[in-house]
């Protein structure tokens, strides 16, 4: 796993446990997506940054990516690409992020794999 975490704190207001579950779901999905990769190509990247008045977190993998026609549907309830999946993880993640007044979206990386981004408003009156 690689990470590029901004040096400045990005304070947000939110339920720590719920947001942790969102991140864990994205990491677990990335791990599942790379199960057929050679061990040395199983890399998850986690990055944080500030974008205007928002904290942004991305979780990217080097799996096969998401078929273009499925990109918008991955957050719908019961959508799954896994034989054993229930299709609720990303739907719940979206509900949690939106309840925190944020956005979540997915895109394919240019050189393979998928990237999920979360954007949450920074805590009001934070000085960073």
N, CA, C and O atoms as a GROMACS GRO file, in nm:
protein
  512
    1UNK      N    1   0.085  -0.116   0.000
    1UNK     CA    2   0.000   0.000   0.000
    1UNK      C    3   0.090   0.122   0.000
    1UNK      O    4   0.191   0.126   0.070
    2UNK      N    5   0.053   0.220  -0.078
    2UNK     CA    6   0.125   0.346  -0.078
    2UNK      C    7   0.029   0.455  -0.031
    2UNK      O    8  -0.092   0.443  -0.045
    3UNK      N    9   0.085   0.561   0.024
    3UNK     CA   10  -0.001   0.671   0.066
    3UNK      C   11   0.071   0.802   0.045
    3UNK      O   12   0.194   0.811   0.054
    4UNK      N   13  -0.006   0.903   0.017
    4UNK     CA   14   0.042   1.038   0.007
    4UNK      C   15  -0.059   1.122   0.084
    4UNK      O   16  -0.162   1.165   0.032
    5UNK      N   17  -0.026   1.145   0.208
    5UNK     CA   18  -0.116   1.216   0.299
    5UNK      C   19  -0.065   1.358   0.315
    5UNK      O   20   0.052   1.380   0.345
    6UNK      N   21  -0.154   1.453   0.295
    6UNK     CA   22  -0.116   1.593   0.307
    6UNK      C   23  -0.059   1.620   0.446
    6UNK      O   24  -0.105   1.563   0.545
    7UNK      N   25   0.040   1.708   0.454
    7UNK     CA   26   0.104   1.739   0.582
    7UNK      C   27   0.013   1.822   0.671
    7UNK      O   28   0.024   1.816   0.794
    8UNK      N   29  -0.076   1.899   0.611
    8UNK     CA   30  -0.166   1.983   0.689
    8UNK      C   31  -0.291   1.903   0.727
    8UNK      O   32  -0.343   1.824   0.648
    9UNK      N   33  -0.336   1.926   0.848
    9UNK     CA   34  -0.459   1.859   0.893
    9UNK      C   35  -0.576   1.905   0.807
    9UNK      O   36  -0.581   2.020   0.763
   10UNK      N   37  -0.668   1.815   0.784
   10UNK     CA   38  -0.789   1.846   0.708
   10UNK      C   39  -0.909   1.816   0.798
   10UNK      O   40  -0.974   1.713   0.783
   11UNK      N   41  -0.938   1.907   0.893
   11UNK     CA   42  -1.045   1.879   0.989
   11UNK      C   43  -1.183   1.881   0.926
   11UNK      O   44  -1.221   1.977   0.857
   12UNK      N   45  -1.257   1.776   0.950
   12UNK     CA   46  -1.395   1.766   0.904
   12UNK      C   47  -1.481   1.733   1.024
   12UNK      O   48  -1.431   1.691   1.128
   13UNK      N   49  -1.610   1.753   1.010
   13UNK     CA   50  -1.705   1.715   1.114
   13UNK      C   51  -1.776   1.590   1.064
   13UNK      O   52  -1.833   1.591   0.955
   14UNK      N   53  -1.772   1.484   1.143
   14UNK     CA   54  -1.837   1.363   1.097
   14UNK      C   55  -1.828   1.251   1.198
   14UNK      O   56  -1.757   1.260   1.299
   15UNK      N   57  -1.899   1.146   1.169
   15UNK     CA   58  -1.898   1.027   1.253
   15UNK      C   59  -1.777   0.943   1.214
   15UNK      O   60  -1.771   0.888   1.104
   16UNK      N   61  -1.682   0.936   1.304
   16UNK     CA   62  -1.555   0.867   1.278
   16UNK      C   63  -1.575   0.722   1.235
   16UNK      O   64  -1.510   0.675   1.142
   17UNK      N   65  -1.665   0.652   1.302
   17UNK     CA   66  -1.688   0.509   1.273
   17UNK      C   67  -1.750   0.492   1.134
   17UNK      O   68  -1.708   0.405   1.058
   18UNK      N   69  -1.847   0.573   1.101
   18UNK     CA   70  -1.910   0.562   0.969
   18UNK      C   71  -1.810   0.591   0.858
   18UNK      O   72  -1.805   0.518   0.759
   19UNK      N   73  -1.732   0.696   0.875
   19UNK     CA   74  -1.635   0.731   0.770
   19UNK      C   75  -1.524   0.627   0.761
   19UNK      O   76  -1.474   0.600   0.652
   20UNK      N   77  -1.487   0.568   0.873
   20UNK     CA   78  -1.390   0.459   0.872
   20UNK      C   79  -1.445   0.342   0.793
   20UNK      O   80  -1.371   0.279   0.716
   21UNK      N   81  -1.572   0.311   0.810
   21UNK     CA   82  -1.633   0.200   0.736
   21UNK      C   83  -1.632   0.225   0.585
   21UNK      O   84  -1.612   0.132   0.507
   22UNK      N   85  -1.653   0.350   0.546
   22UNK     CA   86  -1.648   0.384   0.403
   22UNK      C   87  -1.509   0.356   0.348
   22UNK      O   88  -1.494   0.291   0.244
   23UNK      N   89  -1.407   0.403   0.418
   23UNK     CA   90  -1.270   0.384   0.371
   23UNK      C   91  -1.233   0.237   0.369
   23UNK      O   92  -1.171   0.189   0.273
   24UNK      N   93  -1.269   0.164   0.474
   24UNK     CA   94  -1.240   0.020   0.477
   24UNK      C   95  -1.309  -0.054   0.363
   24UNK      O   96  -1.252  -0.146   0.305
   25UNK      N   97  -1.431  -0.014   0.330
   25UNK     CA   98  -1.502  -0.077   0.218
   25UNK      C   99  -1.429  -0.052   0.087
   25UNK      O  100  -1.415  -0.143   0.005
   26UNK      N  101  -1.382   0.071   0.067
   26UNK     CA  102  -1.311   0.102  -0.057
   26UNK      C  103  -1.179   0.025  -0.067
   26UNK      O  104  -1.144  -0.023  -0.175
   27UNK      N  105  -1.108   0.014   0.043
   27UNK     CA  106  -0.983  -0.062   0.043
   27UNK      C  107  -1.011  -0.210   0.019
   27UNK      O  108  -0.941  -0.274  -0.061
   28UNK      N  109  -1.111  -0.265   0.086
   28UNK     CA  110  -1.145  -0.407   0.067
   28UNK      C  111  -1.186  -0.434  -0.078
   28UNK      O  112  -1.148  -0.537  -0.135
   29UNK      N  113  -1.263  -0.343  -0.138
   29UNK     CA  114  -1.301  -0.360  -0.278
   29UNK      C  115  -1.179  -0.358  -0.369
   29UNK      O  116  -1.170  -0.436  -0.464
   30UNK      N  117  -1.085  -0.269  -0.339
   30UNK     CA  118  -0.962  -0.262  -0.418
   30UNK      C  119  -0.882  -0.391  -0.408
   30UNK      O  120  -0.829  -0.441  -0.507
   31UNK      N  121  -0.874  -0.444  -0.287
   31UNK     CA  122  -0.803  -0.571  -0.266
   31UNK      C  123  -0.870  -0.682  -0.346
   31UNK      O  124  -0.803  -0.761  -0.412
   32UNK      N  125  -1.002  -0.689  -0.340
   32UNK     CA  126  -1.077  -0.789  -0.415
   32UNK      C  127  -1.054  -0.773  -0.566
   32UNK      O  128  -1.041  -0.872  -0.637
   33UNK      N  129  -1.048  -0.649  -0.613
   33UNK     CA  130  -1.032  -0.624  -0.756
   33UNK      C  131  -0.896  -0.673  -0.807
   33UNK      O  132  -0.882  -0.706  -0.925
   34UNK      N  133  -0.798  -0.678  -0.718
   34UNK     CA  134  -0.663  -0.717  -0.760
   34UNK      C  135  -0.628  -0.862  -0.730
   34UNK      O  136  -0.511  -0.900  -0.741
   35UNK      N  137  -0.724  -0.942  -0.692
   35UNK     CA  138  -0.694  -1.080  -0.651
   35UNK      C  139  -0.626  -1.162  -0.760
   35UNK      O  140  -0.554  -1.257  -0.729
   36UNK      N  141  -0.649  -1.128  -0.886
   36UNK     CA  142  -0.586  -1.202  -0.996
   36UNK      C  143  -0.453  -1.140  -1.041
   36UNK      O  144  -0.386  -1.193  -1.130
   37UNK      N  145  -0.416  -1.028  -0.981
   37UNK     CA  146  -0.288  -0.964  -1.014
   37UNK      C  147  -0.172  -1.042  -0.952
   37UNK      O  148  -0.188  -1.110  -0.851
   38UNK      N  149  -0.056  -1.031  -1.014
   38UNK     CA  150   0.066  -1.082  -0.952
   38UNK      C  151   0.087  -1.004  -0.822
   38UNK      O  152   0.053  -0.886  -0.813
   39UNK      N  153   0.143  -1.070  -0.723
   39UNK     CA  154   0.159  -1.009  -0.591
   39UNK      C  155   0.224  -0.872  -0.597
   39UNK      O  156   0.179  -0.780  -0.529
   40UNK      N  157   0.328  -0.856  -0.678
   40UNK     CA  158   0.400  -0.728  -0.684
   40UNK      C  159   0.317  -0.616  -0.749
   40UNK      O  160   0.354  -0.499  -0.741
   41UNK      N  161   0.205  -0.652  -0.813
   41UNK     CA  162   0.118  -0.552  -0.876
   41UNK      C  163  -0.008  -0.524  -0.795
   41UNK      O  164  -0.099  -0.457  -0.844
   42UNK      N  165  -0.014  -0.574  -0.674
   42UNK     CA  166  -0.130  -0.549  -0.587
   42UNK      C  167  -0.099  -0.427  -0.500
   42UNK      O  168  -0.046  -0.438  -0.389
   43UNK      N  169  -0.132  -0.313  -0.554
   43UNK     CA  170  -0.099  -0.188  -0.485
   43UNK      C  171  -0.225  -0.103  -0.470
   43UNK      O  172  -0.296  -0.076  -0.567
   44UNK      N  173  -0.251  -0.063  -0.346
   44UNK     CA  174  -0.359   0.031  -0.315
   44UNK      C  175  -0.292   0.163  -0.280
   44UNK      O  176  -0.197   0.165  -0.201
   45UNK      N  177  -0.340   0.271  -0.336
   45UNK     CA  178  -0.287   0.403  -0.305
   45UNK      C  179  -0.395   0.485  -0.236
   45UNK      O  180  -0.509   0.492  -0.282
   46UNK      N  181  -0.358   0.546  -0.126
   46UNK     CA  182  -0.449   0.633  -0.051
   46UNK      C  183  -0.386   0.771  -0.048
   46UNK      O  184  -0.271   0.787  -0.007
   47UNK      N  185  -0.462   0.869  -0.090
   47UNK     CA  186  -0.411   1.006  -0.095
   47UNK      C  187  -0.514   1.102  -0.033
   47UNK      O  188  -0.634   1.079  -0.043
   48UNK      N  189  -0.465   1.205   0.028
   48UNK     CA  190  -0.552   1.311   0.078
   48UNK      C  191  -0.502   1.444   0.024
   48UNK      O  192  -0.383   1.461  -0.003
   49UNK      N  193  -0.593   1.537   0.010
   49UNK     CA  194  -0.557   1.670  -0.034
   49UNK      C  195  -0.669   1.767   0.003
   49UNK      O  196  -0.780   1.728   0.039
   50UNK      N  197  -0.635   1.893  -0.007
   50UNK     CA  198  -0.735   1.997   0.014
   50UNK      C  199  -0.773   2.050  -0.124
   50UNK      O  200  -0.686   2.082  -0.205
   51UNK      N  201  -0.902   2.060  -0.150
   51UNK     CA  202  -0.954   2.116  -0.273
   51UNK      C  203  -1.054   2.225  -0.232
   51UNK      O  204  -1.167   2.196  -0.194
   52UNK      N  205  -1.010   2.349  -0.241
   52UNK     CA  206  -1.089   2.464  -0.197
   52UNK      C  207  -1.131   2.445  -0.052
   52UNK      O  208  -1.045   2.437   0.036
   53UNK      N  209  -1.261   2.438  -0.024
   53UNK     CA  210  -1.308   2.425   0.114
   53UNK      C  211  -1.344   2.280   0.149
   53UNK      O  212  -1.430   2.255   0.233
   54UNK      N  213  -1.277   2.186   0.081
   54UNK     CA  214  -1.307   2.045   0.100
   54UNK      C  215  -1.181   1.964   0.126
   54UNK      O  216  -1.073   1.996   0.077
   55UNK      N  217  -1.199   1.859   0.204
   55UNK     CA  218  -1.096   1.756   0.219
   55UNK      C  219  -1.128   1.649   0.117
   55UNK      O  220  -1.244   1.609   0.103
   56UNK      N  221  -1.028   1.601   0.046
   56UNK     CA  222  -1.050   1.497  -0.053
   56UNK      C  223  -0.961   1.378  -0.022
   56UNK      O  224  -0.843   1.392   0.008
   57UNK      N  225  -1.021   1.260  -0.031
   57UNK     CA  226  -0.949   1.135  -0.009
   57UNK      C  227  -0.972   1.048  -0.131
   57UNK      O  228  -1.085   1.037  -0.179
   58UNK      N  229  -0.866   0.986  -0.181
   58UNK     CA  230  -0.884   0.891  -0.291
   58UNK      C  231  -0.824   0.757  -0.252
   58UNK      O  232  -0.721   0.749  -0.185
   59UNK      N  233  -0.892   0.653  -0.296
   59UNK     CA  234  -0.845   0.516  -0.279
   59UNK      C  235  -0.839   0.457  -0.420
   59UNK      O  236  -0.942   0.444  -0.487
   60UNK      N  237  -0.719   0.421  -0.463
   60UNK     CA  238  -0.699   0.371  -0.600
   60UNK      C  239  -0.636   0.233  -0.597
   60UNK      O  240  -0.557   0.201  -0.508
   61UNK      N  241  -0.672   0.152  -0.696
   61UNK     CA  242  -0.614   0.018  -0.706
   61UNK      C  243  -0.558  -0.003  -0.845
   61UNK      O  244  -0.571   0.083  -0.933
   62UNK      N  245  -0.494  -0.117  -0.865
   62UNK     CA  246  -0.439  -0.153  -0.996
   62UNK      C  247  -0.509  -0.276  -1.052
   62UNK      O  248  -0.448  -0.357  -1.122
   63UNK      N  249  -0.636  -0.288  -1.022
   63UNK     CA  250  -0.716  -0.399  -1.074
   63UNK      C  251  -0.758  -0.373  -1.218
   63UNK      O  252  -0.698  -0.290  -1.286
   64UNK      N  253  -0.860  -0.444  -1.265
   64UNK     CA  254  -0.902  -0.431  -1.405
   64UNK      C  255  -0.982  -0.304  -1.433
   64UNK      O  256  -1.011  -0.275  -1.549
   65UNK      N  257  -1.019  -0.230  -1.332
   65UNK     CA  258  -1.102  -0.112  -1.352
   65UNK      C  259  -1.249  -0.149  -1.356
   65UNK      O  260  -1.286  -0.264  -1.332
   66UNK      N  261  -1.331  -0.051  -1.385
   66UNK     CA  262  -1.476  -0.068  -1.386
   66UNK      C  263  -1.523  -0.051  -1.530
   66UNK      O  264  -1.490   0.049  -1.594
   67UNK      N  265  -1.599  -0.146  -1.583
   67UNK     CA  266  -1.651  -0.127  -1.718
   67UNK      C  267  -1.723   0.009  -1.728
   67UNK      O  268  -1.801   0.045  -1.641
   68UNK      N  269  -1.695   0.081  -1.835
   68UNK     CA  270  -1.748   0.217  -1.852
   68UNK      C  271  -1.900   0.225  -1.830
   68UNK      O  272  -1.949   0.320  -1.770
   69UNK      N  273  -1.973   0.125  -1.879
   69UNK     CA  274  -2.119   0.129  -1.866
   69UNK      C  275  -2.165   0.103  -1.722
   69UNK      O  276  -2.283   0.118  -1.693
   70UNK      N  277  -2.074   0.066  -1.633
   70UNK     CA  278  -2.109   0.042  -1.493
   70UNK      C  279  -2.065   0.155  -1.400
   70UNK      O  280  -2.101   0.154  -1.282
   71UNK      N  281  -1.988   0.252  -1.450
   71UNK     CA  282  -1.932   0.355  -1.362
   71UNK      C  283  -2.039   0.429  -1.282
   71UNK      O  284  -2.019   0.453  -1.163
   72UNK      N  285  -2.148   0.465  -1.343
   72UNK     CA  286  -2.252   0.539  -1.271
   72UNK      C  287  -2.335   0.448  -1.181
   72UNK      O  288  -2.389   0.493  -1.080
   73UNK      N  289  -2.345   0.321  -1.216
   73UNK     CA  290  -2.430   0.230  -1.140
   73UNK      C  291  -2.366   0.166  -1.019
   73UNK      O  292  -2.435   0.101  -0.941
   74UNK      N  293  -2.233   0.183  -1.000
   74UNK     CA  294  -2.167   0.112  -0.891
   74UNK      C  295  -2.218   0.154  -0.754
   74UNK      O  296  -2.201   0.079  -0.658
   75UNK      N  297  -2.280   0.270  -0.743
   75UNK     CA  298  -2.330   0.316  -0.613
   75UNK      C  299  -2.478   0.284  -0.592
   75UNK      O  300  -2.535   0.318  -0.489
   76UNK      N  301  -2.538   0.217  -0.688
   76UNK     CA  302  -2.680   0.180  -0.675
   76UNK      C  303  -2.693   0.056  -0.587
   76UNK      O  304  -2.608  -0.033  -0.590
   77UNK      N  305  -2.802   0.050  -0.507
   77UNK     CA  306  -2.823  -0.068  -0.423
   77UNK      C  307  -2.830  -0.195  -0.508
   77UNK      O  308  -2.889  -0.196  -0.616
   78UNK      N  309  -2.769  -0.300  -0.458
   78UNK     CA  310  -2.768  -0.434  -0.518
   78UNK      C  311  -2.683  -0.446  -0.644
   78UNK      O  312  -2.686  -0.549  -0.710
   79UNK      N  313  -2.606  -0.341  -0.678
   79UNK     CA  314  -2.512  -0.354  -0.789
   79UNK      C  315  -2.388  -0.425  -0.737
   79UNK      O  316  -2.330  -0.382  -0.637
   80UNK      N  317  -2.348  -0.531  -0.804
   80UNK     CA  318  -2.226  -0.600  -0.764
   80UNK      C  319  -2.160  -0.663  -0.886
   80UNK      O  320  -2.226  -0.700  -0.983
   81UNK      N  321  -2.030  -0.674  -0.879
   81UNK     CA  322  -1.956  -0.746  -0.983
   81UNK      C  323  -1.898  -0.874  -0.925
   81UNK      O  324  -1.826  -0.947  -0.993
   82UNK      N  325  -1.929  -0.902  -0.799
   82UNK     CA  326  -1.876  -1.019  -0.730
   82UNK      C  327  -1.983  -1.128  -0.720
   82UNK      O  328  -2.099  -1.099  -0.691
   83UNK      N  329  -1.943  -1.250  -0.745
   83UNK     CA  330  -2.039  -1.361  -0.736
   83UNK      C  331  -2.097  -1.372  -0.595
   83UNK      O  332  -2.214  -1.407  -0.579
   84UNK      N  333  -2.016  -1.342  -0.494
   84UNK     CA  334  -2.063  -1.356  -0.356
   84UNK      C  335  -2.107  -1.222  -0.296
   84UNK      O  336  -2.141  -1.216  -0.178
   85UNK      N  337  -2.105  -1.116  -0.376
   85UNK     CA  338  -2.137  -0.983  -0.324
   85UNK      C  339  -2.286  -0.959  -0.311
   85UNK      O  340  -2.367  -1.014  -0.385
   86UNK      N  341  -2.321  -0.873  -0.214
   86UNK     CA  342  -2.461  -0.835  -0.194
   86UNK      C  343  -2.492  -0.705  -0.268
   86UNK      O  344  -2.609  -0.675  -0.293
   87UNK      N  345  -2.391  -0.629  -0.304
   87UNK     CA  346  -2.414  -0.504  -0.374
   87UNK      C  347  -2.462  -0.392  -0.287
   87UNK      O  348  -2.533  -0.302  -0.334
   88UNK      N  349  -2.426  -0.394  -0.159
   88UNK     CA  350  -2.471  -0.289  -0.068
   88UNK      C  351  -2.358  -0.198  -0.021
   88UNK      O  352  -2.384  -0.086   0.023
   89UNK      N  353  -2.234  -0.242  -0.030
   89UNK     CA  354  -2.122  -0.167   0.026
   89UNK      C  355  -2.108  -0.026  -0.028
   89UNK      O  356  -2.103   0.069   0.049
   90UNK      N  357  -2.103  -0.012  -0.159
   90UNK     CA  358  -2.086   0.121  -0.218
   90UNK      C  359  -2.212   0.206  -0.205
   90UNK      O  360  -2.203   0.329  -0.195
   91UNK      N  361  -2.327   0.142  -0.205
   91UNK     CA  362  -2.452   0.216  -0.183
   91UNK      C  363  -2.454   0.275  -0.041
   91UNK      O  364  -2.491   0.391  -0.022
   92UNK      N  365  -2.414   0.195   0.056
   92UNK     CA  366  -2.407   0.243   0.194
   92UNK      C  367  -2.300   0.350   0.206
   92UNK      O  368  -2.319   0.450   0.275
   93UNK      N  369  -2.186   0.331   0.140
   93UNK     CA  370  -2.080   0.432   0.142
   93UNK      C  371  -2.132   0.565   0.090
   93UNK      O  372  -2.107   0.670   0.150
   94UNK      N  373  -2.204   0.562  -0.020
   94UNK     CA  374  -2.260   0.687  -0.076
   94UNK      C  375  -2.356   0.752   0.023
   94UNK      O  376  -2.353   0.873   0.041
   95UNK      N  377  -2.442   0.672   0.085
   95UNK     CA  378  -2.538   0.726   0.183
   95UNK      C  379  -2.464   0.794   0.297
   95UNK      O  380  -2.502   0.904   0.340
   96UNK      N  381  -2.359   0.730   0.348
   96UNK     CA  382  -2.281   0.788   0.458
   96UNK      C  383  -2.214   0.918   0.415
   96UNK      O  384  -2.221   1.018   0.486
   97UNK      N  385  -2.148   0.916   0.301
   97UNK     CA  386  -2.077   1.036   0.253
   97UNK      C  387  -2.176   1.150   0.230
   97UNK      O  388  -2.150   1.263   0.270
   98UNK      N  389  -2.289   1.121   0.167
   98UNK     CA  390  -2.388   1.226   0.142
   98UNK      C  391  -2.449   1.277   0.272
   98UNK      O  392  -2.483   1.395   0.281
   99UNK      N  393  -2.464   1.192   0.372
   99UNK     CA  394  -2.515   1.236   0.503
   99UNK      C  395  -2.416   1.332   0.570
   99UNK      O  396  -2.455   1.411   0.657
  100UNK      N  397  -2.291   1.325   0.530
  100UNK     CA  398  -2.188   1.416   0.580
  100UNK      C  399  -2.168   1.536   0.485
  100UNK      O  400  -2.067   1.606   0.492
  101UNK      N  401  -2.265   1.558   0.396
  101UNK     CA  402  -2.265   1.669   0.301
  101UNK      C  403  -2.148   1.661   0.203
  101UNK      O  404  -2.094   1.763   0.160
  102UNK      N  405  -2.112   1.538   0.169
  102UNK     CA  406  -2.001   1.518   0.078
  102UNK      C  407  -2.042   1.451  -0.051
  102UNK      O  408  -2.160   1.427  -0.076
  103UNK      N  409  -1.942   1.423  -0.132
  103UNK     CA  410  -1.961   1.356  -0.260
  103UNK      C  411  -1.867   1.236  -0.268
  103UNK      O  412  -1.759   1.237  -0.210
  104UNK      N  413  -1.911   1.134  -0.340
  104UNK     CA  414  -1.825   1.019  -0.369
  104UNK      C  415  -1.846   0.984  -0.515
  104UNK      O  416  -1.958   0.987  -0.565
  105UNK      N  417  -1.737   0.952  -0.583
  105UNK     CA  418  -1.748   0.912  -0.723
  105UNK      C  419  -1.635   0.817  -0.758
  105UNK      O  420  -1.536   0.805  -0.687
  106UNK      N  421  -1.653   0.750  -0.870
  106UNK     CA  422  -1.554   0.653  -0.917
  106UNK      C  423  -1.513   0.688  -1.058
  106UNK      O  424  -1.590   0.743  -1.136
  107UNK      N  425  -1.388   0.656  -1.090
  107UNK     CA  426  -1.341   0.670  -1.227
  107UNK      C  427  -1.232   0.566  -1.249
  107UNK      O  428  -1.174   0.514  -1.154
  108UNK      N  429  -1.206   0.536  -1.374
  108UNK     CA  430  -1.097   0.445  -1.407
  108UNK      C  431  -0.968   0.524  -1.420
  108UNK      O  432  -0.967   0.638  -1.467
  109UNK      N  433  -0.860   0.462  -1.377
  109UNK     CA  434  -0.729   0.524  -1.388
  109UNK      C  435  -0.679   0.509  -1.531
  109UNK      O  436  -0.717   0.415  -1.600
  110UNK      N  437  -0.596   0.602  -1.575
  110UNK     CA  438  -0.544   0.600  -1.712
  110UNK      C  439  -0.464   0.473  -1.744
  110UNK      O  440  -0.469   0.425  -1.857
  111UNK      N  441  -0.392   0.421  -1.647
  111UNK     CA  442  -0.305   0.306  -1.672
  111UNK      C  443  -0.357   0.179  -1.605
  111UNK      O  444  -0.279   0.091  -1.568
  112UNK      N  445  -0.488   0.170  -1.589
  112UNK     CA  446  -0.549   0.050  -1.530
  112UNK      C  447  -0.587   0.070  -1.385
  112UNK      O  448  -0.521   0.144  -1.312
  113UNK      N  449  -0.692   0.005  -1.346
  113UNK     CA  450  -0.740   0.014  -1.209
  113UNK      C  451  -0.850   0.118  -1.196
  113UNK      O  452  -0.888   0.186  -1.292
  114UNK      N  453  -0.900   0.129  -1.075
  114UNK     CA  454  -1.009   0.222  -1.045
  114UNK      C  455  -0.966   0.315  -0.933
  114UNK      O  456  -0.878   0.283  -0.853
  115UNK      N  457  -1.030   0.430  -0.929
  115UNK     CA  458  -1.004   0.527  -0.823
  115UNK      C  459  -1.138   0.576  -0.770
  115UNK      O  460  -1.225   0.617  -0.847
  116UNK      N  461  -1.154   0.571  -0.640
  116UNK     CA  462  -1.273   0.622  -0.575
  116UNK      C  463  -1.232   0.746  -0.496
  116UNK      O  464  -1.133   0.744  -0.423
  117UNK      N  465  -1.310   0.852  -0.511
  117UNK     CA  466  -1.279   0.978  -0.442
  117UNK      C  467  -1.395   1.018  -0.354
  117UNK      O  468  -1.512   1.003  -0.388
  118UNK      N  469  -1.356   1.071  -0.239
  118UNK     CA  470  -1.453   1.124  -0.143
  118UNK      C  471  -1.415   1.269  -0.119
  118UNK      O  472  -1.298   1.301  -0.096
  119UNK      N  473  -1.513   1.356  -0.124
  119UNK     CA  474  -1.490   1.497  -0.094
  119UNK      C  475  -1.587   1.537   0.016
  119UNK      O  476  -1.709   1.526   0.001
  120UNK      N  477  -1.531   1.584   0.128
  120UNK     CA  478  -1.610   1.624   0.244
  120UNK      C  479  -1.578   1.769   0.280
  120UNK      O  480  -1.463   1.812   0.269
  121UNK      N  481  -1.680   1.844   0.324
  121UNK     CA  482  -1.653   1.983   0.360
  121UNK      C  483  -1.561   1.992   0.481
  121UNK      O  484  -1.574   1.915   0.577
  122UNK      N  485  -1.468   2.087   0.476
  122UNK     CA  486  -1.382   2.112   0.591
  122UNK      C  487  -1.464   2.173   0.703
  122UNK      O  488  -1.565   2.239   0.679
  123UNK      N  489  -1.419   2.151   0.825
  123UNK     CA  490  -1.485   2.205   0.942
  123UNK      C  491  -1.490   2.358   0.929
  123UNK      O  492  -1.388   2.420   0.898
  124UNK      N  493  -1.606   2.419   0.952
  124UNK     CA  494  -1.613   2.565   0.944
  124UNK      C  495  -1.514   2.631   1.040
  124UNK      O  496  -1.490   2.583   1.151
  125UNK      N  497  -1.458   2.739   0.995
  125UNK     CA  498  -1.364   2.819   1.074
  125UNK      C  499  -1.233   2.748   1.104
  125UNK      O  500  -1.161   2.787   1.196
  126UNK      N  501  -1.200   2.644   1.027
  126UNK     CA  502  -1.071   2.580   1.047
  126UNK      C  503  -0.966   2.663   0.977
  126UNK      O  504  -0.989   2.713   0.867
  127UNK      N  505  -0.852   2.678   1.039
  127UNK     CA  506  -0.745   2.762   0.985
  127UNK      C  507  -0.633   2.676   0.933
  127UNK      O  508  -0.537   2.646   1.004
  128UNK      N  509  -0.645   2.636   0.808
  128UNK     CA  510  -0.539   2.558   0.747
  128UNK      C  511  -0.504   2.615   0.613
  128UNK      O  512  -0.416   2.563   0.544
   0.00000   0.00000   0.00000
